[in-house]
Each structure stands twice: as C-alpha cells, then as structure tokens.
Amino acid sequence: MQITQFLHAALLVSDLDRAKHFYGTVLGLAEMQRNLQYPGAWYRVGAFQLHLIASSAAAAPVVNSERLGRNQHLAFAITGLEEVKMQLQAQGYSVQMSASGRPALFTQDPDGNVIEFGS
C-alpha cells in the first residue's frame, strides 16, 4: 500500500448552522456542493476537504486548555497571523499563541475542536 494524498478530515458538530457560521463566515472557507442524505457541510481548502457532520453524538473533545497545541487539532496554513488573530477576537473567539514561540495561534470552534493557524 502507498498512501498518496490526504483527502479530508471529518468533524462531528452539534449545531450545523453555528458550525457553518464559524467555518464559512468567520474563517471564510468555501463551502462545496454535497448530495448526501444526512445533514452536514463540506469545505474545500486547496486539495484538502473539511467535512462537518451534524450529529447528536457530537461531544466536546477533552481539551488541555493551558496548551491548546497539545490537543488533537486541525492546522491551517495562513498569511497575516496578526490579522487572523484580530479577526477571531473580534468575533468573540479566544486565541492562544503557540507556546513554542513560532508564528502560530490556536483557537476552538463552537464545539470545542482545536484549530491551529500558522504561517
């Protein structure tokens, strides 16, 4: 077997509209068309896809809140780290700068999933 590409990650979300606001409006990801029978939303990030799946089984992940980067998380490459930081804070999301000192920050989506932004 040879793995050739990472295709997507799927996150369970408890409130699809709230999650779509975060990923589509706050983060500005482009929503993709999907033709499936269960509620969800797909977003494209380059060749990668993020799949949000609405589920009553969605549970907040266990999070080490002192060091968000030491939790399971999604990481996105960005430009303008300070701009991203200000945009997230303006929308009411707390941010935590990388403890290593590298140019990266962490936040949590409305379901508590940790998201990293780095340049």
C-alpha positions in Angstrom: 0.0 0.0 0.0 1.1 3.5 -0.8 -0.8 6.5 0.6 -0.6 9.3 -1.9 -2.7 12.1 -0.5 -4.6 13.3 2.5 -8.2 13.8 1.3 -10.3 15.1 4.2 -11.0 15.3 7.9 -14.4 15.0 9.3 -15.7 16.7 12.5 -18.9 15.9 14.3 -20.8 19.2 15.1 -23.7 19.6 17.5 -25.2 22.7 15.7 -24.7 22.8 11.9 -25.7 26.4 11.5 -23.3 27.6 14.2 -20.5 25.5 12.8 -21.2 26.8 9.2 -21.0 30.3 10.6 -17.6 29.6 12.1 -16.0 27.8 9.2 -17.8 29.6 6.4 -18.2 33.2 7.7 -15.5 33.6 10.4 -12.8 31.6 8.6 -14.0 32.3 5.1 -13.8 28.7 3.8 -15.6 28.0 0.5 -18.5 25.6 1.0 -18.7 22.7 -1.5 -21.8 21.2 -3.0 -22.7 17.8 -1.5 -25.5 15.5 -2.3 -25.9 13.3 0.8 -29.0 12.4 2.8 -27.6 13.4 6.2 -27.0 17.0 7.4 -23.6 18.4 7.0 -21.4 20.8 5.1 -18.2 20.3 3.1 -15.5 22.9 2.7 -12.5 23.0 0.4 -9.1 24.2 1.4 -6.7 23.7 -1.5 -6.8 20.0 -2.4 -8.0 19.2 1.2 -11.6 19.0 2.3 -13.1 19.5 5.7 -16.4 17.6 6.3 -18.7 18.8 9.1 -21.3 16.2 10.1 -24.2 17.2 12.2 -24.7 14.7 15.0 -26.4 14.5 18.3 -23.5 12.3 19.3 -21.1 15.2 18.9 -19.3 15.6 22.2 -16.9 18.3 23.2 -13.3 17.0 22.9 -11.2 16.7 26.0 -9.0 19.8 25.8 -5.9 20.8 27.7 -6.9 24.5 27.8 -3.5 25.7 29.1 -1.7 24.4 25.9 -4.2 24.1 23.1 -1.5 22.9 20.7 -1.1 19.8 22.7 -4.5 18.5 21.8 -5.8 16.8 18.7 -6.4 19.7 16.2 -6.6 20.8 12.6 -3.9 23.0 11.3 -4.3 25.6 8.5 -1.5 27.5 6.8 -2.4 31.2 6.6 -1.0 34.6 5.7 -1.3 37.5 8.1 -1.2 35.9 11.5 -1.9 39.2 13.3 -4.9 39.8 11.1 -6.3 36.3 11.8 -5.8 36.9 15.5 -7.7 40.2 15.4 -10.5 38.8 13.2 -11.1 35.8 15.6 -11.0 38.0 18.7 -13.4 40.5 17.0 -15.9 37.6 16.5 -15.5 36.6 20.2 -13.2 33.7 19.9 -10.3 33.5 22.3 -6.8 32.8 20.9 -3.7 31.3 22.3 -0.3 32.0 20.7 2.0 29.0 20.2 4.0 28.3 23.4 7.0 27.4 21.3 7.3 31.0 20.0 6.8 30.1 16.4 4.3 32.1 14.4 1.1 30.2 15.1 -2.0 30.6 17.1 -4.8 28.3 18.4 -8.5 28.7 18.9 -11.5 26.5 19.3 -14.6 26.2 17.1 -18.1 26.3 18.7 -17.9 22.6 19.5 -14.5 22.9 21.2 -12.4 21.4 18.4 -9.0 23.0 18.5 -7.9 24.8 15.3 -4.3 25.9 14.6 -3.3 28.8 12.2 0.3 29.1 11.3 2.4 30.7 8.6 
